[in-house]
Amino acid sequence: MNKFHLLIWDYTWWVYIVFPGYILIFFIITKAYDILSVKLTLIQKSALVCFLVAVDVVVFYVLAIKLRWI
């Protein structure tokens, strides 16, 4: 699987990416869900999900297709 030696995870700066890049985002998402799940109606929740999917599609288009990161 690592024929080209690209899957190396032994970086000293990796610790500084894990917390803000993954843990903090999941914390914010769960807190936002807890707060917004009570206050939003079903239509507003559906609109929020559609907006997030649209953002995901745009980011995928820019990173994967335009910049050829994948």
Buried (B, 14 or more C-beta within 10 A) or exposed (E): EEEEEEEEEEEEEEEEEEEEEEEEEEEEEEEEEEEEEEEEEEEEEEEEEEEEEEEEEEEEEEEEEEEEEE
